[in-house]
Amino acid sequence: MSLLLNCSVCQRQLVDPVTLSCGFTVCLTCLPSQEEFRRSTFVCPVKQCNKETHLFGPNLYLDSCINQIIKLEQPDAQLITESLQCTIGNHLLQHPITSHCGHSFCKLCALQYKISNDSCKKCQKRLPSYQFIQHQPPNFILQQVLLAYNQYEAPQIDNISAANHISNMSISFNPSSNTSYQAIPVFLTDFPVLPSQKLRIPIFSEPHRTFFINSLLNCRELQSLCFAIMSKDKANHKGHFGTMVKINSVEQRCNDLVVDVVGLDRFQVTSVLKETGDFLQADLEMKFEDEQDLLSASSTHWIDHRQQAMAKQQQSKTNAALPPSPDSPMEDVITATATPPSSPPAEPAIYTPAMKLSNRIHDFVSDLAHSTPSTSFCSAIEGLLGPVWLESVQGLHGTLPAADNAVAMCWWAAVVLPVSNTDRYQLLATESLEDRLNIILSWIDDLKSQWGNCRRTAINSAAKVGQ
C-alpha cells in the first residue's frame, strides 16, 4: 500500500499531501510559491498533467483521506476501511474526487449533494460548480489505493453503516445489461426531447424541485446523473416514447434551479403507475441502437463521441504521431482510442444502407454550409445558409457528425432541421435506424420544395414590383 503513496512530482513518499484539481497528489513543498499561484497563468508542477486550468490556490488544504492513510502506523484493515468512506453516501469510495478543501467523495454522491447543498459536508467550505465536478478527474492515488484494497483486503466490515445514497435508483446504457426498469419517475414536457438534443430546464416551484431530486438516476458507466423525460399527451402514456437525458450542469438561483441536459437514448413506457399533470411514474423499456449501427463498442456513449470529435481532430493535428504516454490517465487514453474518425474512412469495412442514407443527409448539410452568400432579394435565404449558419448550429447543437456515423447524424439532423414536434415524435417512435433516416430525407425533400416555392414567389413578386 505504501508504494502507491508517492508524490507525482518528486516521486518520494508523500509529505503533507495536497491533491490538485487535475487529480494528481503532490507534497506541499513540491508546489509553487503563493506568488506563482496568484498569476493569471499557472503551470502545473506535475509533468503528466494535461489540464489547462486548475481550481486551487493560493490557499491550499491537505488531502485528509490520503493524509490519514499515510499516518497509519500499521495497515490495519478496519482503519483503512474507515479512511476510505464517502461521508455523503456513507459507503466505500467509488470513483473518488477530491474538492479543493481536501475532502474526498464519490463523484455521483458529490453531484447529487451539490444540487441541494453549496457547501462541503465536512468543512462547510464552498463546493465547486456542478459542471466542474462533472468533468473533474478522479483522485488517481485514491483510485489505486481502492483497487489494491479491493484486490487484497476486501474485508467484511460489519460495523460500517449502510449506504445512504440520496438516490438509490440507477440506470445503465449498456445494451447487454438490464433494459427494463420499474417505477421510474418521468418528467412531462410540452414537446418531445430527442437523443443528442441539448435543453435547458427551469425548475421553479417546490413540488418540481422535490420531484426532480427524487427522480435522479445514477449512471456508473458515464459517472453522471440522469432522468427520464417525455412529451405530454391527453391520452394514456402507455406505449409512448421518451428520452433518458444526462445532466450536464445545474445552476442555482436563490431557491430555483436551471438544469442543462443532453438526450442520450430512447425509452418506451410499458406500464403507467401514477400520473399527474407534469409528472409520471411508470415502468420503462430502454430502446438502444442496434450494435451494428454503432461505430465502436466502448464504455463511452455515442453522444460523447460526437461532441468530442472536433476537439480530438484538432488535438490529433499536433500529436497524432505520438503514442499515449504510459503516465497518462487511463480515462484519457481510453477516450482517445475509442473516439471514431471525424470523416468517413477511405475504405470502410462495412458500408451499410444506413451509412449511405447518412451520407446523403451529410451532403445536404454540407451544401447548405457551402452556399454562396448573396445580397440579392430573391436569394436572401441562401445567404443565411452558409458557413456562418453551420458554425452557429454547431455552437448550439454540437459538431456535425461524421458522414458514416449514421446514429449521430440521424439525431443531429432531427434537432437542427425546422420540423414540427409531431414529426419529431414520429421519429422518436420509429424503431429502425434506416426508417428514421428515410423520414429525415423526406423532411429534406419537403424543405427543398418549400424553399423552391418561396424562391419562385419572391422572384414573381420582385418582377411585379419592377413593372
Secondary structure, 3 states (H helix, E strand, C coil): CHHHCECCCCCCECCCEEECCCCCEEEHHHCCCHHHHCCCCCCCCCCCCCCCCCCCCCCCCCCHHHHHHHCCCCCCHHHHHHHCEECCCCEECCCEEECCCCCEEEHHHHHHHHHHCCECCCCCCECCCHHHHHHCCCCHHHHHHHHHHHHHHCCCCCCCCCCCCCCCCECCCCCCCCCEEEEEEEEEECCCCCCCCEEEEEECCHHHHHHHHHCCEEECCCCEEEEEEEECCCCCCCCCEEEEEEEEEEEEECCEEEEEEEEEEEEEEEEEEEECCCEEEEEEEEECCCHHHCCCCCCCCHHHHHHHHHHHHHHHHHHCCCCCCCCCCHHHHHHHHHCCCCCCCCCCCCCCHHHHHHHHHHHHHHHHHCCCCCCCHHHHHHHHCCHHHHHHHHHHHCCCCCCCCHHHHHHHHHHHCCCCHHHHHHHHCCCCHHHHHHHHHHHHHHHHHHHHHHHHHHHHHHHHHHC
